[in-house]
Amino acid sequence: MILDRIVESVKETLESKRKEHPIERIIDAIDERDERRNFRKALEMGECAVIAEIKRSSPSAGRILESFDPAELAREYEKAGAAALSILTEERHFEGNLAFLPLVRNVTKIPLLRKDFIIDPYQIYESRAAGADAILLIAGILTGDKLREFIEISRSLGMAALVEVHDSEELDKAIAVDACIIGINNRDLKTFSVDLGTSLRLASKIPPGRIIVSESGIRGRGDILRLQKAGIRAYLVGEALSRSDAPADTLSELLKGDVSCR
């Protein structure tokens, strides 16, 4: 499966990183005076919050953008009304890079989510050192104990954790570890097929007081309205923006008509 291959490649990359940059060096590089931007608060503003994703490639779509300037995209998305930014940092399958985080942080004021396949505490510390305000934790590749541990580490570093689920079993795991922000991935990471109905089915099972984020498969304003009717107020949008000839205009169109979105 694609997901298994990605996780294995992440493990290989981690081994190399540990040798070149020991975790003690990563922790020493963290500037505690550099306050985090409030990711949770950004998603709670109004009735509609879009996390705009900066992504060049994906295993299912291949290279989406030939010309790619993360900093310029970030500026455009912030100006168009994005509540936060998602930065793909996985290198082998998404052509991402951890270095994108400080590049984007230097030109924006909204919170940054590091989107990657986090399987080790090392990655959480390097996320903080690179400037992330939040990290993605995928319930499908982590045990309940690991999920709880990683949430606690991220909180100790002042970062939020977006816990991603795709089915009822993964959702139960996220609820059990008291995840505050739960992302429902409409894309099955085993097959990479997309079904917006996944968010609609799972949202009603999430207890009050949690922030729900619908991820993947959001193509237009109609999808936003459909998700809003299910009580979902935050959305992670990637490919629809990356494939657009005018990404900032596409984001503005998604937010059209909702003053609270901006």
Contacts in CASP RR format, 6 or more apart in sequence:
PFRMAT RR
TARGET T0000
AUTHOR 0000-0000-0000
METHOD contacts of the structure
MODEL  1
MILDRIVESVKETLESKRKEHPIERIIDAIDERDERRNFRKALEMGECAV
IAEIKRSSPSAGRILESFDPAELAREYEKAGAAALSILTEERHFEGNLAF
LPLVRNVTKIPLLRKDFIIDPYQIYESRAAGADAILLIAGILTGDKLREF
IEISRSLGMAALVEVHDSEELDKAIAVDACIIGINNRDLKTFSVDLGTSL
RLASKIPPGRIIVSESGIRGRGDILRLQKAGIRAYLVGEALSRSDAPADT
LSELLKGDVSCR
1 190 0 8 1.000
2 59 0 8 1.000
2 60 0 8 1.000
2 93 0 8 1.000
2 189 0 8 1.000
2 190 0 8 1.000
2 192 0 8 1.000
3 141 0 8 1.000
3 189 0 8 1.000
3 190 0 8 1.000
5 93 0 8 1.000
6 59 0 8 1.000
6 90 0 8 1.000
6 92 0 8 1.000
6 93 0 8 1.000
6 117 0 8 1.000
7 117 0 8 1.000
7 119 0 8 1.000
7 141 0 8 1.000
9 92 0 8 1.000
9 93 0 8 1.000
10 90 0 8 1.000
10 116 0 8 1.000
10 117 0 8 1.000
10 119 0 8 1.000
11 119 0 8 1.000
13 91 0 8 1.000
13 92 0 8 1.000
14 119 0 8 1.000
14 120 0 8 1.000
14 122 0 8 1.000
14 123 0 8 1.000
17 122 0 8 1.000
17 126 0 8 1.000
18 122 0 8 1.000
21 126 0 8 1.000
23 121 0 8 1.000
23 122 0 8 1.000
23 125 0 8 1.000
26 122 0 8 1.000
26 125 0 8 1.000
26 126 0 8 1.000
26 129 0 8 1.000
27 125 0 8 1.000
27 129 0 8 1.000
29 129 0 8 1.000
30 125 0 8 1.000
30 128 0 8 1.000
30 129 0 8 1.000
30 157 0 8 1.000
34 131 0 8 1.000
36 111 0 8 1.000
36 133 0 8 1.000
36 158 0 8 1.000
36 159 0 8 1.000
37 109 0 8 1.000
37 110 0 8 1.000
37 111 0 8 1.000
37 112 0 8 1.000
37 133 0 8 1.000
38 111 0 8 1.000
38 133 0 8 1.000
38 160 0 8 1.000
39 84 0 8 1.000
39 111 0 8 1.000
39 113 0 8 1.000
39 133 0 8 1.000
39 134 0 8 1.000
39 159 0 8 1.000
39 160 0 8 1.000
39 162 0 8 1.000
39 181 0 8 1.000
40 160 0 8 1.000
40 180 0 8 1.000
40 181 0 8 1.000
40 211 0 8 1.000
42 49 0 8 1.000
42 83 0 8 1.000
42 84 0 8 1.000
42 110 0 8 1.000
42 111 0 8 1.000
43 49 0 8 1.000
43 51 0 8 1.000
43 83 0 8 1.000
43 84 0 8 1.000
43 181 0 8 1.000
43 211 0 8 1.000
43 213 0 8 1.000
43 233 0 8 1.000
43 234 0 8 1.000
44 211 0 8 1.000
45 83 0 8 1.000
45 260 0 8 1.000
46 233 0 8 1.000
46 260 0 8 1.000
46 261 0 8 1.000
47 228 0 8 1.000
47 233 0 8 1.000
47 258 0 8 1.000
47 260 0 8 1.000
47 261 0 8 1.000
48 224 0 8 1.000
48 228 0 8 1.000
48 233 0 8 1.000
48 234 0 8 1.000
48 235 0 8 1.000
48 255 0 8 1.000
48 258 0 8 1.000
48 260 0 8 1.000
48 261 0 8 1.000
49 83 0 8 1.000
49 84 0 8 1.000
49 233 0 8 1.000
49 234 0 8 1.000
49 235 0 8 1.000
49 261 0 8 1.000
50 81 0 8 1.000
50 82 0 8 1.000
50 83 0 8 1.000
50 234 0 8 1.000
50 235 0 8 1.000
50 236 0 8 1.000
50 237 0 8 1.000
50 251 0 8 1.000
50 254 0 8 1.000
50 255 0 8 1.000
50 261 0 8 1.000
51 82 0 8 1.000
51 83 0 8 1.000
51 84 0 8 1.000
51 85 0 8 1.000
51 86 0 8 1.000
51 113 0 8 1.000
51 213 0 8 1.000
51 234 0 8 1.000
51 235 0 8 1.000
51 236 0 8 1.000
51 237 0 8 1.000
52 77 0 8 1.000
52 80 0 8 1.000
52 82 0 8 1.000
52 84 0 8 1.000
52 85 0 8 1.000
52 86 0 8 1.000
52 237 0 8 1.000
52 238 0 8 1.000
52 241 0 8 1.000
52 247 0 8 1.000
52 251 0 8 1.000
53 85 0 8 1.000
53 86 0 8 1.000
53 87 0 8 1.000
53 88 0 8 1.000
53 115 0 8 1.000
53 236 0 8 1.000
53 237 0 8 1.000
53 238 0 8 1.000
53 241 0 8 1.000
53 242 0 8 1.000
54 70 0 8 1.000
54 73 0 8 1.000
54 74 0 8 1.000
54 77 0 8 1.000
54 85 0 8 1.000
54 86 0 8 1.000
54 87 0 8 1.000
54 88 0 8 1.000
54 100 0 8 1.000
54 104 0 8 1.000
55 64 0 8 1.000
55 65 0 8 1.000
55 86 0 8 1.000
55 88 0 8 1.000
55 94 0 8 1.000
55 96 0 8 1.000
55 238 0 8 1.000
55 239 0 8 1.000
55 242 0 8 1.000
56 63 0 8 1.000
56 64 0 8 1.000
56 65 0 8 1.000
56 68 0 8 1.000
56 88 0 8 1.000
56 94 0 8 1.000
56 95 0 8 1.000
56 96 0 8 1.000
56 242 0 8 1.000
57 63 0 8 1.000
57 64 0 8 1.000
57 65 0 8 1.000
57 93 0 8 1.000
57 94 0 8 1.000
57 95 0 8 1.000
57 96 0 8 1.000
58 64 0 8 1.000
58 93 0 8 1.000
58 94 0 8 1.000
58 239 0 8 1.000
59 93 0 8 1.000
59 94 0 8 1.000
59 192 0 8 1.000
60 192 0 8 1.000
61 239 0 8 1.000
63 95 0 8 1.000
64 239 0 8 1.000
64 242 0 8 1.000
64 243 0 8 1.000
65 242 0 8 1.000
68 95 0 8 1.000
70 87 0 8 1.000
70 100 0 8 1.000
70 103 0 8 1.000
70 104 0 8 1.000
71 103 0 8 1.000
71 104 0 8 1.000
71 106 0 8 1.000
71 107 0 8 1.000
73 247 0 8 1.000
74 85 0 8 1.000
74 104 0 8 1.000
74 107 0 8 1.000
74 108 0 8 1.000
75 107 0 8 1.000
75 108 0 8 1.000
76 247 0 8 1.000
76 248 0 8 1.000
77 85 0 8 1.000
77 241 0 8 1.000
77 247 0 8 1.000
77 248 0 8 1.000
77 251 0 8 1.000
78 85 0 8 1.000
78 108 0 8 1.000
78 109 0 8 1.000
78 110 0 8 1.000
79 248 0 8 1.000
80 248 0 8 1.000
80 249 0 8 1.000
80 251 0 8 1.000
80 252 0 8 1.000
80 255 0 8 1.000
81 251 0 8 1.000
81 252 0 8 1.000
81 255 0 8 1.000
81 261 0 8 1.000
81 262 0 8 1.000
82 110 0 8 1.000
82 251 0 8 1.000
83 110 0 8 1.000
83 111 0 8 1.000
83 234 0 8 1.000
84 110 0 8 1.000
84 111 0 8 1.000
84 112 0 8 1.000
84 113 0 8 1.000
84 133 0 8 1.000
84 134 0 8 1.000
85 104 0 8 1.000
85 108 0 8 1.000
85 110 0 8 1.000
85 111 0 8 1.000
85 112 0 8 1.000
85 113 0 8 1.000
86 112 0 8 1.000
86 113 0 8 1.000
86 115 0 8 1.000
86 136 0 8 1.000
86 236 0 8 1.000
86 238 0 8 1.000
87 100 0 8 1.000
87 101 0 8 1.000
87 104 0 8 1.000
87 112 0 8 1.000
87 113 0 8 1.000
87 114 0 8 1.000
87 115 0 8 1.000
87 132 0 8 1.000
88 94 0 8 1.000
88 95 0 8 1.000
88 96 0 8 1.000
88 100 0 8 1.000
88 115 0 8 1.000
88 116 0 8 1.000
89 96 0 8 1.000
89 97 0 8 1.000
89 98 0 8 1.000
89 100 0 8 1.000
89 101 0 8 1.000
89 114 0 8 1.000
89 115 0 8 1.000
89 116 0 8 1.000
90 96 0 8 1.000
90 115 0 8 1.000
90 116 0 8 1.000
90 117 0 8 1.000
91 97 0 8 1.000
98 114 0 8 1.000
98 126 0 8 1.000
98 130 0 8 1.000
99 130 0 8 1.000
101 112 0 8 1.000
101 114 0 8 1.000
101 127 0 8 1.000
101 130 0 8 1.000
101 131 0 8 1.000
101 132 0 8 1.000
102 130 0 8 1.000
102 131 0 8 1.000
104 112 0 8 1.000
105 112 0 8 1.000
105 131 0 8 1.000
111 133 0 8 1.000
111 134 0 8 1.000
111 160 0 8 1.000
112 131 0 8 1.000
112 132 0 8 1.000
112 133 0 8 1.000
112 134 0 8 1.000
113 132 0 8 1.000
113 133 0 8 1.000
113 134 0 8 1.000
113 135 0 8 1.000
113 136 0 8 1.000
113 162 0 8 1.000
114 127 0 8 1.000
114 130 0 8 1.000
114 132 0 8 1.000
114 134 0 8 1.000
114 135 0 8 1.000
114 136 0 8 1.000
115 136 0 8 1.000
116 123 0 8 1.000
116 127 0 8 1.000
116 135 0 8 1.000
116 136 0 8 1.000
117 138 0 8 1.000
117 141 0 8 1.000
118 124 0 8 1.000
118 127 0 8 1.000
118 135 0 8 1.000
118 136 0 8 1.000
118 137 0 8 1.000
118 138 0 8 1.000
118 150 0 8 1.000
119 141 0 8 1.000
119 142 0 8 1.000
119 146 0 8 1.000
121 149 0 8 1.000
121 150 0 8 1.000
121 153 0 8 1.000
123 135 0 8 1.000
124 135 0 8 1.000
124 150 0 8 1.000
124 153 0 8 1.000
124 154 0 8 1.000
124 157 0 8 1.000
124 159 0 8 1.000
125 153 0 8 1.000
125 157 0 8 1.000
127 135 0 8 1.000
127 159 0 8 1.000
128 157 0 8 1.000
128 158 0 8 1.000
128 159 0 8 1.000
132 159 0 8 1.000
133 159 0 8 1.000
133 160 0 8 1.000
134 154 0 8 1.000
134 159 0 8 1.000
134 160 0 8 1.000
134 161 0 8 1.000
134 162 0 8 1.000
134 181 0 8 1.000
135 150 0 8 1.000
135 154 0 8 1.000
135 159 0 8 1.000
135 160 0 8 1.000
135 161 0 8 1.000
135 162 0 8 1.000
136 161 0 8 1.000
136 162 0 8 1.000
136 164 0 8 1.000
137 147 0 8 1.000
137 150 0 8 1.000
137 151 0 8 1.000
137 154 0 8 1.000
137 161 0 8 1.000
137 162 0 8 1.000
137 163 0 8 1.000
137 164 0 8 1.000
138 164 0 8 1.000
138 189 0 8 1.000
139 147 0 8 1.000
139 163 0 8 1.000
139 164 0 8 1.000
139 165 0 8 1.000
139 166 0 8 1.000
139 170 0 8 1.000
139 171 0 8 1.000
139 173 0 8 1.000
139 174 0 8 1.000
140 164 0 8 1.000
140 165 0 8 1.000
140 166 0 8 1.000
140 170 0 8 1.000
140 173 0 8 1.000
140 189 0 8 1.000
142 150 0 8 1.000
144 173 0 8 1.000
144 176 0 8 1.000
144 177 0 8 1.000
147 163 0 8 1.000
147 173 0 8 1.000
147 174 0 8 1.000
147 177 0 8 1.000
147 179 0 8 1.000
148 177 0 8 1.000
150 161 0 8 1.000
151 161 0 8 1.000
151 163 0 8 1.000
151 177 0 8 1.000
151 178 0 8 1.000
151 179 0 8 1.000
154 160 0 8 1.000
154 161 0 8 1.000
155 161 0 8 1.000
160 180 0 8 1.000
160 181 0 8 1.000
161 179 0 8 1.000
161 180 0 8 1.000
161 181 0 8 1.000
162 181 0 8 1.000
162 182 0 8 1.000
162 183 0 8 1.000
162 213 0 8 1.000
163 174 0 8 1.000
163 177 0 8 1.000
163 179 0 8 1.000
163 181 0 8 1.000
163 182 0 8 1.000
163 183 0 8 1.000
164 182 0 8 1.000
164 183 0 8 1.000
164 184 0 8 1.000
164 185 0 8 1.000
164 215 0 8 1.000
165 171 0 8 1.000
165 173 0 8 1.000
165 174 0 8 1.000
165 182 0 8 1.000
165 183 0 8 1.000
165 184 0 8 1.000
165 185 0 8 1.000
165 202 0 8 1.000
166 184 0 8 1.000
166 185 0 8 1.000
166 187 0 8 1.000
166 188 0 8 1.000
166 189 0 8 1.000
166 198 0 8 1.000
167 198 0 8 1.000
167 202 0 8 1.000
168 202 0 8 1.000
168 205 0 8 1.000
171 182 0 8 1.000
171 184 0 8 1.000
171 202 0 8 1.000
171 205 0 8 1.000
171 206 0 8 1.000
174 182 0 8 1.000
175 182 0 8 1.000
175 206 0 8 1.000
175 207 0 8 1.000
175 210 0 8 1.000
179 210 0 8 1.000
180 210 0 8 1.000
180 211 0 8 1.000
181 210 0 8 1.000
181 211 0 8 1.000
181 213 0 8 1.000
182 206 0 8 1.000
182 210 0 8 1.000
182 211 0 8 1.000
182 212 0 8 1.000
182 213 0 8 1.000
183 212 0 8 1.000
183 213 0 8 1.000
183 214 0 8 1.000
183 215 0 8 1.000
183 236 0 8 1.000
184 198 0 8 1.000
184 199 0 8 1.000
184 202 0 8 1.000
184 203 0 8 1.000
184 212 0 8 1.000
184 213 0 8 1.000
184 214 0 8 1.000
184 215 0 8 1.000
184 232 0 8 1.000
185 198 0 8 1.000
185 215 0 8 1.000
185 216 0 8 1.000
186 194 0 8 1.000
186 195 0 8 1.000
186 196 0 8 1.000
186 197 0 8 1.000
186 198 0 8 1.000
186 199 0 8 1.000
186 214 0 8 1.000
186 215 0 8 1.000
186 216 0 8 1.000
186 217 0 8 1.000
186 218 0 8 1.000
187 193 0 8 1.000
187 194 0 8 1.000
187 215 0 8 1.000
187 216 0 8 1.000
187 217 0 8 1.000
188 194 0 8 1.000
188 195 0 8 1.000
194 216 0 8 1.000
194 217 0 8 1.000
196 214 0 8 1.000
196 217 0 8 1.000
196 218 0 8 1.000
196 223 0 8 1.000
196 226 0 8 1.000
196 227 0 8 1.000
199 212 0 8 1.000
199 214 0 8 1.000
199 227 0 8 1.000
199 230 0 8 1.000
199 232 0 8 1.000
200 226 0 8 1.000
200 227 0 8 1.000
200 230 0 8 1.000
203 212 0 8 1.000
203 214 0 8 1.000
203 230 0 8 1.000
203 231 0 8 1.000
203 232 0 8 1.000
204 230 0 8 1.000
206 212 0 8 1.000
211 233 0 8 1.000
211 234 0 8 1.000
212 231 0 8 1.000
212 232 0 8 1.000
212 233 0 8 1.000
212 234 0 8 1.000
213 232 0 8 1.000
213 234 0 8 1.000
213 235 0 8 1.000
213 236 0 8 1.000
214 227 0 8 1.000
214 232 0 8 1.000
214 234 0 8 1.000
214 235 0 8 1.000
214 236 0 8 1.000
215 235 0 8 1.000
215 236 0 8 1.000
216 236 0 8 1.000
216 238 0 8 1.000
216 239 0 8 1.000
217 223 0 8 1.000
217 239 0 8 1.000
217 240 0 8 1.000
218 224 0 8 1.000
218 227 0 8 1.000
218 235 0 8 1.000
218 236 0 8 1.000
218 237 0 8 1.000
218 240 0 8 1.000
218 254 0 8 1.000
219 240 0 8 1.000
220 240 0 8 1.000
220 253 0 8 1.000
220 254 0 8 1.000
221 253 0 8 1.000
221 254 0 8 1.000
221 256 0 8 1.000
224 235 0 8 1.000
224 254 0 8 1.000
227 235 0 8 1.000
235 254 0 8 1.000
237 251 0 8 1.000
237 254 0 8 1.000
240 250 0 8 1.000
240 254 0 8 1.000
241 247 0 8 1.000
241 250 0 8 1.000
241 251 0 8 1.000
244 250 0 8 1.000
254 261 0 8 1.000
255 261 0 8 1.000
255 262 0 8 1.000
END
